């Protein structure tokens, strides 16, 4: 059994808030079958909303299918997915830390640039 949720009809075509994902969760309810999130007609999603959608997908594992994620919508979901699966590692081996005891010494240091 499959349930289709049309995101544009449920939320709109320009989705900028993390809280909008609650509408999806509420629409899914306790449905145990496959839920298809259809993004047809959605022109923009914010990174925060995409992050919440990613969380919904991960919570339901194989029971959520994303469809019609084109343009910025698909790109944003891809960015969020990549950031969740490939954590950024910052290398500091060549970083030189400078410490200053007051604003005057900081200002003097910055004036050398």
C-alpha distances in whole Angstrom, upper triangle without the diagonal:
4,7,10,13,17,19,22,21,21,24,26,27,29,28,31,30,28,28,25,23,22,21,18,18,18,15,13,15,13,10,9,5,7,9,11,14,16,20,21,24,25,28,29,28,30,31,30,27,26,27,24,21,22,22,19,18,20,19,15,16,13,11,12,13,16,17,20,22,26,29,30,27,26,29,29,26,27,31,29,27,30,32,30,30,33,36,39,42,45,48,51,54,56,56,59,59,62,63,65,67,67,66,70,69,65,67,70,67,65,68,69,66
4,7,10,13,16,19,18,17,20,22,23,26,24,27,27,25,25,22,19,20,18,15,15,16,13,11,13,13,9,9,6,5,6,7,11,12,16,17,21,21,25,26,24,27,27,27,23,22,24,22,18,19,20,16,15,18,17,14,15,12,9,10,10,13,13,16,19,22,26,26,23,22,26,25,22,24,27,26,24,27,29,27,28,31,33,36,40,43,46,49,52,54,53,56,56,59,60,62,64,64,63,67,66,62,64,67,64,62,65,66,62
4,7,10,12,15,15,14,17,19,20,23,21,24,24,22,22,19,17,17,15,12,13,13,10,8,11,12,8,10,7,6,5,6,9,10,14,15,18,19,22,23,22,24,25,24,21,20,22,19,16,18,19,15,14,17,17,14,15,14,10,10,10,12,13,15,17,21,24,25,21,21,25,24,21,24,26,25,23,27,29,27,27,31,33,36,39,42,45,48,51,53,52,55,55,58,59,60,62,62,61,65,64,61,62,65,63,60,63,64,61
4,6,9,12,11,11,14,16,17,19,19,22,22,21,20,17,15,16,14,11,13,13,10,9,13,14,11,13,11,9,6,5,6,7,10,12,14,15,19,20,19,22,23,23,19,18,20,18,15,17,18,15,14,18,18,15,16,15,12,10,9,10,10,12,14,18,21,22,18,18,22,21,19,22,24,23,22,26,27,26,27,30,32,35,38,41,44,47,50,52,51,54,54,56,57,59,61,61,60,63,63,59,60,63,61,58,61,62,59
4,6,9,8,8,10,12,14,16,15,18,18,18,17,13,12,13,10,8,10,11,7,8,12,14,12,14,13,11,7,6,5,6,9,10,12,13,16,17,16,19,20,20,16,16,18,16,13,16,17,13,13,17,17,15,17,16,13,10,10,10,10,12,13,17,20,20,16,17,20,19,17,20,23,21,21,25,26,24,26,29,31,33,37,39,43,45,48,50,49,52,52,54,55,56,58,58,57,60,60,56,57,60,58,56,58,59,56
4,6,6,6,9,9,11,14,13,17,17,17,17,13,13,14,11,9,13,13,10,12,15,18,16,18,16,14,11,8,6,5,6,7,9,9,13,15,14,18,19,19,16,16,18,17,14,17,18,15,16,19,20,18,20,19,16,13,12,11,10,10,12,14,17,18,14,16,19,18,17,20,22,21,21,25,26,25,27,30,31,33,37,39,43,46,49,50,49,52,52,54,55,56,58,58,56,59,59,56,56,59,57,55,57,58,55
4,5,5,6,7,8,10,9,13,14,14,14,10,10,12,9,8,12,12,10,12,15,18,17,19,18,16,12,10,7,6,5,7,8,7,11,11,11,14,16,16,12,12,15,14,11,14,16,14,14,18,18,17,19,19,17,13,13,10,10,10,11,13,15,15,12,14,17,16,14,18,20,18,19,23,23,23,25,27,29,31,34,36,40,43,46,47,46,49,48,50,51,53,55,54,52,56,56,52,53,56,54,51,54,55,52
4,6,5,4,5,8,9,13,14,15,15,11,12,14,12,11,15,15,13,15,18,22,20,23,22,19,16,13,10,8,6,7,6,5,9,10,11,14,17,17,14,14,18,16,14,17,19,17,18,22,22,21,23,23,20,17,16,13,12,11,12,13,15,15,12,15,17,16,16,19,21,20,21,25,25,25,27,30,31,32,36,38,42,44,47,48,47,50,49,51,52,53,55,55,53,56,56,52,53,56,54,51,54,55,52
4,6,6,8,11,12,15,16,17,16,12,14,15,11,11,15,14,12,15,17,21,19,22,21,19,16,14,11,10,9,9,9,9,13,14,14,17,20,20,16,17,20,18,16,20,21,19,20,23,23,22,24,24,21,18,17,15,14,14,15,17,19,18,16,18,21,20,19,23,25,23,24,28,28,28,30,33,34,36,39,41,45,47,51,52,50,53,52,54,55,56,58,57,55,59,59,55,56,59,57,54,57,58,55
4,6,9,12,11,14,14,15,13,9,10,11,7,8,11,11,9,12,14,18,17,20,19,18,14,13,11,10,10,12,11,11,14,14,14,16,19,18,14,16,18,16,14,18,19,16,17,21,20,20,22,22,19,17,17,15,15,15,16,18,20,19,16,18,21,20,19,22,24,22,23,27,27,26,29,31,32,34,38,40,43,46,49,50,49,51,51,52,53,54,56,55,54,57,57,54,54,57,56,53,56,57,54
4,7,8,7,10,10,12,11,7,9,10,7,9,12,12,11,14,16,20,19,22,22,20,16,15,12,12,10,12,11,9,12,12,11,13,16,15,11,13,16,14,13,17,18,16,18,21,21,20,23,23,21,18,18,16,16,15,15,17,18,17,14,17,19,17,17,21,22,20,22,25,25,25,27,30,30,32,35,37,41,43,46,47,46,48,48,49,50,51,53,52,50,53,54,50,51,54,52,49,52,53,50
4,6,7,10,11,14,13,10,12,14,11,12,16,16,15,17,20,23,23,25,25,22,19,17,13,12,10,10,8,7,9,9,10,13,16,16,13,14,17,16,15,18,20,18,20,23,23,23,25,25,23,20,19,16,16,15,14,15,16,15,13,16,18,17,17,21,21,21,22,25,26,26,28,30,31,32,36,37,41,43,47,47,46,48,48,50,50,51,53,52,50,53,54,50,50,53,52,49,51,53,50
4,6,10,12,15,15,12,14,16,14,14,18,19,17,19,22,26,25,27,26,23,20,17,14,12,9,9,6,4,5,7,8,11,15,16,13,14,17,17,15,18,20,19,20,23,24,24,26,26,24,20,19,16,15,13,12,12,13,12,10,14,16,15,15,19,20,19,21,24,24,25,27,29,30,31,35,36,40,42,45,46,44,47,47,48,49,50,52,51,49,52,53,49,49,52,50,47,50,51,48
4,6,9,12,13,11,13,16,14,15,18,19,19,21,23,27,26,28,28,25,22,19,16,14,11,12,9,6,6,5,6,9,12,13,11,12,15,15,15,18,20,19,20,23,24,25,26,27,25,21,20,17,17,15,13,13,13,11,10,14,15,13,15,18,18,18,20,22,22,23,26,28,28,29,32,33,37,39,42,43,41,44,43,45,46,47,49,48,46,48,49,45,45,48,47,44,46,47,44
4,6,9,10,7,9,12,12,12,15,17,16,18,21,24,24,26,26,23,20,18,14,14,11,13,11,8,8,6,5,6,10,10,7,9,12,12,12,15,16,16,17,20,21,22,23,24,23,19,19,16,16,15,13,14,14,12,10,13,14,12,13,16,16,15,18,20,20,21,24,25,26,26,30,31,35,37,40,41,39,42,41,43,44,45,47,46,44,47,47,44,44,47,45,43,45,46,43
4,7,9,8,10,13,13,14,17,18,19,20,23,26,26,28,28,26,22,21,17,17,14,16,15,11,11,8,6,5,8,8,7,9,11,11,12,15,16,17,19,21,22,23,24,26,25,21,21,18,19,18,16,17,16,13,11,15,15,12,13,17,16,15,18,20,19,20,23,24,24,25,28,29,33,34,38,39,37,39,38,40,40,41,43,42,40,43,44,40,40,44,42,39,42,43,40
4,5,6,8,10,11,13,14,16,17,19,20,23,24,26,27,25,21,21,17,18,16,18,17,14,14,11,8,7,9,7,6,9,10,10,11,14,14,15,17,19,20,21,23,25,24,21,21,19,20,20,18,19,19,16,14,17,17,14,14,18,17,15,18,20,19,19,22,24,24,24,28,29,32,34,38,39,37,39,38,39,40,41,42,41,40,43,43,40,41,44,42,40,42,44,41
4,5,6,8,10,11,12,14,16,17,18,21,22,24,25,23,20,19,16,18,16,19,19,15,16,13,10,8,8,5,4,8,8,6,9,11,11,12,15,16,16,18,20,22,21,18,19,17,20,20,18,20,20,17,14,17,17,13,13,17,16,13,16,18,17,16,20,22,21,22,26,27,31,33,36,37,35,38,37,38,39,40,42,41,40,43,43,40,41,44,42,40,43,44,42
4,5,6,8,10,10,12,14,15,16,19,21,23,24,23,19,20,16,18,17,20,20,16,18,15,12,11,12,9,7,11,11,8,10,13,13,12,16,17,17,18,21,23,21,19,20,19,21,21,20,22,22,19,17,19,20,17,16,20,19,17,19,22,20,19,23,25,24,26,29,30,34,36,39,41,39,41,40,41,41,42,44,43,42,46,46,42,43,47,45,43,46,47,45
4,5,6,7,9,10,11,13,15,18,19,22,22,21,17,17,13,15,14,17,16,13,15,13,10,10,12,10,7,10,11,9,9,13,13,12,15,17,17,18,20,22,20,17,18,16,18,18,17,19,20,17,15,17,19,16,15,19,19,17,19,22,21,20,23,26,26,27,31,32,36,38,41,43,41,43,42,44,44,45,47,46,45,48,48,45,46,49,47,45,48,49,47
4,5,5,6,9,10,11,13,16,16,18,19,17,14,14,11,14,13,16,17,14,16,14,11,11,12,10,6,9,9,6,6,10,10,8,11,13,13,14,16,18,16,14,15,14,16,17,16,19,20,18,14,16,18,15,14,17,18,15,16,20,19,18,21,23,23,25,29,31,34,37,40,42,40,43,42,44,44,45,47,47,46,49,49,45,47,50,48,45,48,50,47
4,5,5,6,8,10,10,14,15,18,19,18,15,16,13,16,16,19,19,17,19,17,14,15,15,13,10,12,12,9,10,13,11,10,13,15,13,14,18,20,17,15,17,16,19,20,19,22,23,21,18,20,22,19,17,21,21,18,19,23,22,20,23,26,26,28,31,33,37,39,42,44,42,45,44,46,46,47,48,48,47,51,51,47,48,52,50,48,51,52,50
4,5,5,6,9,10,14,14,17,18,17,14,14,12,14,14,17,17,15,18,17,14,15,17,15,11,14,15,11,11,14,14,11,14,17,16,16,19,20,17,15,17,16,17,19,18,21,23,21,18,20,22,19,18,22,22,20,21,25,24,23,25,28,29,31,34,36,40,42,45,47,45,48,47,49,49,50,51,51,50,53,53,50,51,54,53,50,53,54,52
4,5,5,6,9,12,12,14,15,14,10,11,8,11,12,15,16,14,17,16,14,15,16,14,11,12,13,10,8,12,12,9,11,14,13,12,15,16,14,11,13,12,14,16,16,19,21,20,16,18,20,18,16,19,21,18,18,22,22,21,23,26,27,29,33,35,38,41,44,46,44,47,46,48,49,50,52,52,51,54,54,51,52,55,53,50,53,55,52
4,5,5,6,9,10,13,14,13,11,12,11,14,15,18,20,18,21,19,17,17,18,15,13,14,14,10,9,12,11,8,10,13,11,11,14,16,13,11,14,14,17,19,18,22,24,22,19,20,22,20,18,21,22,19,19,23,23,20,23,26,26,29,32,35,38,41,44,46,44,47,46,48,49,50,51,51,51,54,54,51,52,55,53,51,54,55,53
4,5,5,9,10,13,15,15,12,14,13,16,17,20,21,19,22,21,19,20,21,18,15,17,17,13,13,16,14,11,14,16,14,14,17,19,15,14,17,17,19,21,21,24,26,25,21,23,25,23,21,24,25,22,23,27,26,24,26,30,30,33,36,38,42,44,47,49,48,50,49,51,51,53,54,54,53,56,56,53,54,58,56,54,57,58,55
4,5,9,9,12,13,13,10,11,10,13,15,17,18,17,21,20,18,20,21,19,16,17,18,15,13,16,16,12,14,17,15,14,17,17,14,13,15,15,17,19,19,22,25,24,20,22,25,23,20,24,25,23,23,27,27,25,27,30,31,34,37,39,43,45,49,50,49,52,51,53,54,55,56,56,55,59,59,55,56,60,58,55,58,60,57
4,6,6,9,10,10,7,10,10,13,15,18,20,19,22,22,19,21,21,20,16,17,17,14,12,15,14,10,12,14,12,10,14,14,11,10,12,14,16,18,19,23,25,24,21,21,24,22,20,23,25,22,21,25,26,23,25,28,29,32,36,38,42,44,47,49,48,51,50,53,53,55,56,56,56,59,59,55,57,60,58,56,59,60,57
4,6,9,11,12,10,13,14,17,19,22,23,22,25,25,22,23,24,22,19,20,20,16,15,17,15,12,14,16,13,12,15,16,13,13,16,17,19,22,23,26,29,28,24,25,27,25,23,26,27,24,24,28,28,25,27,30,31,34,37,40,43,46,49,51,50,52,51,54,54,56,57,57,56,60,60,56,58,61,59,57,60,61,59
4,6,9,11,11,14,15,19,21,24,26,25,28,28,25,26,26,24,21,22,21,18,17,18,16,13,14,16,13,11,14,15,12,13,16,18,21,24,24,28,31,30,26,27,29,27,24,27,29,26,25,29,29,26,27,31,32,35,38,41,44,46,49,52,51,54,53,55,55,57,58,59,58,62,61,58,60,63,61,59,62,63,61
4,6,8,8,12,13,16,19,22,24,24,27,27,25,26,26,25,22,22,22,19,17,18,17,13,14,16,13,10,13,13,10,11,14,16,18,22,23,26,29,29,25,25,28,27,24,26,28,26,24,28,29,26,27,31,32,35,38,41,45,47,50,52,52,55,54,56,57,59,60,61,60,63,63,60,61,64,62,60,63,64,61
4,7,8,12,15,18,21,23,26,26,29,29,26,28,27,26,23,23,22,20,18,18,17,14,14,15,12,9,12,11,8,10,13,16,19,22,23,27,30,30,26,26,29,27,24,26,28,26,24,28,28,25,26,30,31,35,38,41,44,47,49,52,51,54,54,56,57,59,61,61,61,64,64,60,62,65,62,61,64,64,62
4,6,10,13,16,19,21,24,24,27,28,26,28,27,26,23,22,23,20,18,18,18,14,13,15,14,10,12,10,6,9,11,14,16,20,21,25,28,28,25,24,27,26,23,25,28,25,23,27,28,25,26,30,31,35,38,41,44,47,50,52,51,55,54,57,58,60,62,62,62,65,65,61,63,65,63,61,64,65,62
4,7,10,13,16,18,21,21,24,25,23,25,25,24,21,20,20,18,15,16,16,13,11,13,13,9,10,8,4,6,7,11,13,16,18,21,25,25,21,20,24,23,20,21,24,22,20,24,26,23,23,27,29,32,35,39,42,45,47,50,49,52,52,55,56,58,60,61,60,63,62,59,61,63,61,59,62,62,59
4,6,9,13,15,18,18,21,21,19,22,22,21,18,17,18,16,13,14,14,11,10,13,12,9,11,9,6,5,6,9,11,14,15,19,22,22,19,18,21,21,17,20,22,20,19,23,24,22,23,26,28,31,34,37,41,44,46,48,48,51,51,54,54,56,58,59,58,61,60,57,58,61,59,56,59,60,57
4,6,9,12,15,15,18,19,17,20,20,20,17,16,17,16,12,14,15,12,10,14,14,12,13,11,8,6,5,6,7,10,12,15,19,19,16,15,19,18,15,18,21,19,18,21,23,22,22,26,28,30,34,37,40,43,46,48,47,50,50,53,54,56,58,58,57,60,60,56,57,60,58,55,58,59,56
4,6,9,12,11,15,15,14,16,17,17,14,12,15,13,10,12,13,11,10,14,14,12,14,13,11,7,6,5,6,9,9,13,16,16,13,13,16,15,13,16,18,17,16,20,21,20,21,24,26,29,32,35,38,41,44,46,45,48,48,50,52,53,55,55,54,57,57,53,54,57,55,52,55,56,53
4,6,9,9,12,14,13,17,18,18,15,14,17,16,12,14,17,14,13,17,18,16,17,16,14,11,8,6,5,6,8,11,14,15,12,12,16,15,14,16,19,18,18,21,23,22,23,26,28,30,34,36,40,43,46,47,46,49,49,52,53,55,57,57,55,58,58,54,55,58,56,53,56,56,53
4,6,5,9,10,10,14,15,16,13,12,15,15,11,14,16,15,14,18,19,18,19,18,17,13,11,8,6,5,6,8,11,11,8,9,13,13,12,14,17,16,17,20,21,21,23,25,27,28,32,34,38,41,44,45,44,47,47,49,51,52,54,54,52,55,55,51,52,55,53,50,52,53,50
4,6,8,11,12,16,18,19,16,15,19,18,15,17,20,18,18,21,23,21,22,21,19,16,13,10,8,5,7,8,11,12,10,11,15,15,14,17,19,19,20,23,24,24,26,28,30,31,35,37,41,44,46,47,47,50,50,52,53,55,57,57,55,58,58,54,54,57,55,52,54,55,52
4,6,9,11,15,18,19,16,16,19,19,17,19,22,20,20,24,25,24,25,24,22,19,17,13,11,8,9,9,11,12,10,12,15,15,16,18,20,20,21,24,25,26,28,30,31,32,36,38,41,44,47,48,47,50,50,52,53,54,56,56,54,57,57,53,53,56,54,51,53,54,51
4,6,8,11,14,15,12,12,16,16,14,16,19,18,18,21,23,22,23,23,22,18,16,12,11,9,8,9,10,9,7,10,13,12,13,16,17,17,19,21,22,23,25,27,28,29,33,35,38,41,44,44,43,46,46,48,49,50,53,52,50,53,53,49,49,52,50,47,50,51,48
4,7,10,13,15,13,13,17,17,16,18,21,20,20,23,25,25,25,25,24,21,19,15,13,11,9,8,8,7,7,10,11,11,13,15,16,17,19,21,22,23,25,26,28,28,32,33,37,39,42,43,41,44,44,46,47,49,51,50,48,51,51,47,47,50,48,45,47,48,45
4,7,10,12,10,10,14,15,13,16,18,18,19,22,23,24,24,25,24,20,19,15,15,13,10,10,8,6,6,9,10,9,11,14,14,14,17,19,19,20,23,24,25,25,29,30,33,36,39,40,38,41,41,43,44,45,47,46,44,47,47,43,44,47,45,42,44,45,42
4,7,8,6,7,10,11,10,12,15,15,16,18,20,21,22,23,22,18,17,14,14,13,10,11,10,7,6,9,10,7,9,12,12,11,14,16,16,17,20,21,22,23,26,28,31,34,37,38,36,39,39,41,42,43,45,44,43,46,46,42,42,45,43,40,43,44,41
4,5,5,6,9,10,11,12,14,15,17,18,20,21,22,24,23,20,19,16,17,16,13,14,13,9,8,11,11,7,9,12,11,10,14,16,15,16,19,20,20,20,24,25,29,31,34,35,33,36,35,37,38,39,41,41,39,42,42,38,39,42,40,37,40,41,38
4,5,5,6,9,10,10,12,14,15,16,18,20,21,22,23,19,19,16,18,17,14,15,14,10,9,11,10,6,8,10,8,7,11,12,11,12,15,16,16,17,20,22,25,27,31,32,30,33,32,34,36,37,39,39,37,40,40,36,37,40,38,35,38,39,36
4,5,5,6,9,10,11,13,14,15,17,19,20,22,22,19,19,17,19,19,16,18,17,14,12,14,13,10,10,13,11,9,12,14,12,13,16,18,17,18,21,23,26,28,32,33,31,34,33,35,36,37,39,38,37,40,40,37,38,41,39,36,39,40,38
4,5,5,6,9,10,11,12,14,15,17,18,20,19,16,17,14,16,16,14,16,16,13,10,13,13,9,9,13,12,10,12,15,14,14,17,19,19,21,24,26,29,32,35,36,35,37,37,39,39,41,43,42,41,44,44,40,41,44,42,40,43,44,41
4,5,5,6,9,10,10,12,14,16,16,18,18,14,14,12,14,14,11,13,14,11,8,9,10,7,6,9,9,7,9,12,12,11,14,16,17,18,22,24,28,30,33,35,33,36,36,38,39,41,43,43,42,45,44,41,42,45,42,40,43,44,41
4,5,5,6,9,10,11,12,15,15,18,18,15,16,14,16,17,14,17,17,14,12,12,12,9,8,10,9,6,8,11,10,9,12,14,14,16,20,22,25,28,31,33,31,34,34,36,37,39,41,41,40,43,42,39,40,43,41,39,42,42,40
4,5,5,6,9,10,10,13,14,17,16,13,15,13,16,18,15,18,19,16,13,14,15,12,10,13,13,10,11,14,13,12,15,17,17,19,23,25,29,31,34,36,34,37,37,39,39,41,43,43,42,45,45,41,43,46,44,41,45,46,43
4,5,5,6,9,10,11,12,14,13,10,11,10,13,14,12,15,17,15,11,12,14,11,8,12,13,10,10,14,14,12,15,18,18,21,24,27,30,33,36,38,37,40,39,41,42,44,46,46,45,48,48,44,46,49,46,44,47,48,45
4,5,5,6,9,10,10,12,13,10,11,10,13,15,13,16,17,15,12,12,13,11,8,10,11,7,7,11,11,9,11,14,15,18,21,24,27,30,33,35,34,37,37,40,41,43,45,45,44,48,47,43,45,47,45,43,46,46,44
4,5,5,6,9,10,13,13,11,13,13,16,19,16,20,21,19,16,16,17,14,11,13,14,10,10,13,13,10,12,15,16,19,22,25,28,31,34,36,35,38,37,40,40,42,44,45,44,47,47,43,45,48,45,43,47,47,45
4,5,5,6,8,11,10,8,11,11,15,17,16,19,21,19,16,16,18,15,12,15,16,13,12,16,16,13,15,19,19,22,26,28,32,34,37,39,38,41,41,43,44,46,48,48,47,51,50,47,48,51,49,47,50,51,48
4,6,5,6,8,8,6,8,9,12,15,14,18,20,19,15,15,16,15,11,13,15,12,11,14,15,12,14,17,19,22,25,28,31,34,37,39,38,42,41,44,45,47,49,50,49,52,51,48,50,52,50,48,51,51,49
4,5,5,8,9,9,11,12,16,19,17,20,22,21,18,17,18,16,13,14,16,12,10,14,14,11,12,15,17,20,23,26,29,32,35,37,37,40,39,42,43,46,47,48,48,51,50,47,49,51,48,47,50,50,48
4,6,9,9,9,12,14,18,21,20,23,25,24,20,20,21,19,16,18,19,15,14,17,17,14,15,19,19,23,26,29,32,34,37,40,39,42,41,44,45,47,49,49,49,52,52,48,50,53,50,49,52,53,50
4,6,5,6,10,12,16,19,19,22,25,24,20,20,22,20,17,18,20,17,15,19,19,16,17,21,22,25,28,31,35,37,40,42,42,45,45,47,48,50,52,53,52,56,55,52,54,56,54,52,55,56,53
4,6,7,9,12,16,19,18,22,24,24,20,19,21,20,16,17,19,16,14,17,18,15,15,19,20,24,27,30,33,36,38,41,41,44,44,47,48,50,52,53,53,56,55,51,53,56,53,51,55,55,52
4,6,8,11,14,18,18,21,24,24,21,19,21,21,17,18,20,18,16,18,20,17,17,21,23,26,29,33,35,39,41,43,43,47,47,50,51,53,55,56,56,59,58,54,56,59,56,54,57,57,55
4,7,10,13,17,17,21,24,24,21,19,22,21,18,19,22,19,17,21,22,19,19,23,25,28,31,35,38,41,43,46,45,49,49,51,52,55,57,57,57,60,59,56,57,60,57,55,59,59,56
4,7,10,14,14,17,20,20,17,16,19,18,14,16,19,17,15,18,20,18,18,22,24,27,30,33,36,39,42,44,44,47,47,50,51,53,55,55,54,58,57,53,55,58,55,53,56,56,54
4,6,10,11,14,18,18,15,13,17,16,13,15,18,16,14,18,20,18,18,22,24,27,30,33,36,40,42,44,44,47,47,50,51,54,56,56,55,58,57,54,55,58,55,53,56,56,53
4,7,7,11,14,14,11,10,13,13,10,12,15,14,13,16,18,17,18,21,23,25,29,32,35,38,41,42,42,45,46,48,50,52,54,54,53,56,55,52,53,55,53,50,53,54,50
4,6,9,12,14,11,10,13,14,12,13,17,16,15,18,21,20,21,23,26,28,31,34,37,41,43,45,44,48,48,50,52,54,56,56,55,58,57,53,54,57,54,52,55,55,52
4,6,10,11,9,8,12,13,12,13,17,17,16,19,21,21,22,24,27,28,32,35,38,41,43,45,44,47,48,50,52,54,56,56,54,57,57,53,54,56,54,51,53,54,51
4,7,8,5,5,8,9,8,10,13,13,13,16,18,18,19,21,24,25,29,31,34,37,40,41,40,44,44,47,48,50,52,52,51,53,53,49,50,52,50,47,50,50,47
4,6,6,5,8,10,10,11,13,15,15,17,19,20,21,22,25,26,29,31,34,37,40,41,40,43,44,46,48,50,53,52,50,53,52,49,49,52,49,46,49,49,46
4,5,6,6,9,10,11,12,15,16,17,19,20,21,22,24,25,28,30,33,36,38,39,38,41,42,44,46,47,50,50,48,50,50,46,46,49,46,43,46,46,42
4,6,5,6,8,10,10,12,14,15,16,18,20,21,22,22,26,27,30,33,36,36,36,39,39,41,43,44,47,46,44,47,46,43,43,46,43,40,43,43,40
4,5,5,6,9,10,11,12,14,16,17,18,20,21,22,26,28,31,34,37,38,37,40,40,42,44,45,48,47,46,48,48,44,45,47,45,42,45,45,42
4,5,5,6,9,10,10,12,14,15,16,18,20,21,25,27,30,33,36,36,36,39,40,42,44,46,48,48,47,49,49,45,46,48,46,43,45,46,42
4,5,5,6,9,10,10,12,14,15,16,18,18,22,24,27,30,33,33,33,36,37,39,41,43,45,45,44,46,45,42,42,45,42,39,42,42,39
4,5,5,6,9,10,11,12,14,15,16,17,21,23,26,29,32,32,32,35,35,37,39,41,43,43,41,44,43,40,40,43,41,38,41,41,38
4,5,5,6,9,10,11,12,14,16,17,21,23,26,29,32,33,33,36,36,39,40,42,45,45,43,46,46,42,43,45,43,40,43,44,40
4,5,5,6,9,10,11,12,14,15,19,21,24,27,30,31,31,34,35,38,40,42,44,45,43,46,45,41,42,45,42,40,42,42,39
4,5,5,6,9,10,10,12,12,16,18,21,24,27,28,28,31,31,34,36,38,41,41,40,42,41,38,39,41,38,36,39,39,36
4,5,5,6,9,10,11,12,16,18,22,25,28,29,28,31,32,34,36,38,40,40,39,42,41,38,39,41,39,37,40,40,37
4,5,5,6,8,10,13,16,19,22,25,28,30,29,33,33,36,38,40,42,43,42,45,44,40,42,44,41,39,42,42,39
4,5,5,6,8,10,13,16,19,22,25,27,26,30,31,34,35,38,41,41,40,43,42,38,40,42,39,37,40,40,37
4,6,5,6,7,11,14,17,20,23,24,24,27,28,31,32,35,37,38,37,40,39,35,37,39,36,34,37,37,34
4,6,6,9,13,16,19,22,25,27,26,29,29,32,34,36,39,40,39,42,41,37,39,41,38,37,40,40,37
4,6,10,12,16,19,22,24,26,26,30,30,34,35,38,41,42,41,44,42,39,41,43,40,38,42,41,39
4,6,9,12,15,19,21,23,23,27,27,31,33,35,38,39,39,41,40,36,38,40,37,35,39,38,35
4,6,10,13,16,18,21,20,24,24,27,29,32,35,36,35,38,36,33,35,37,34,33,36,36,33
4,6,10,13,16,17,17,21,21,24,26,29,32,33,33,35,33,30,32,34,31,29,33,32,29
4,6,10,12,14,14,18,19,22,24,27,30,31,31,34,32,29,31,32,29,28,31,31,28
4,6,9,11,11,14,15,18,21,24,27,28,28,30,28,25,27,29,25,24,28,27,25
4,6,8,8,12,14,17,20,23,26,28,28,30,27,25,27,28,24,24,27,26,24
4,6,5,8,10,14,16,20,23,25,25,27,24,21,24,25,21,21,24,23,21
4,6,9,11,14,17,21,24,26,27,28,25,23,26,26,22,22,25,24,22
4,6,10,13,16,19,23,25,25,26,23,21,23,23,19,20,22,20,19
4,6,10,13,16,20,21,22,23,20,18,20,20,17,17,20,18,17
4,6,10,13,17,19,19,20,17,15,17,17,14,14,18,16,15
4,7,10,13,15,16,17,14,13,16,16,13,14,17,16,16
4,7,10,12,13,14,11,9,12,13,9,11,14,14,14
4,7,9,11,12,9,8,12,13,10,12,15,15,16
4,6,7,9,6,6,9,10,9,11,14,15,16
4,7,8,7,8,11,12,12,14,16,17,19
4,6,6,7,9,10,11,13,15,17,18
4,6,5,6,8,10,10,12,15,16
4,5,5,6,9,10,11,13,15
4,5,5,6,9,10,11,14
4,5,5,6,9,10,12
4,5,5,6,9,11
4,6,5,7,10
4,5,6,8
4,5,6
4,5
4
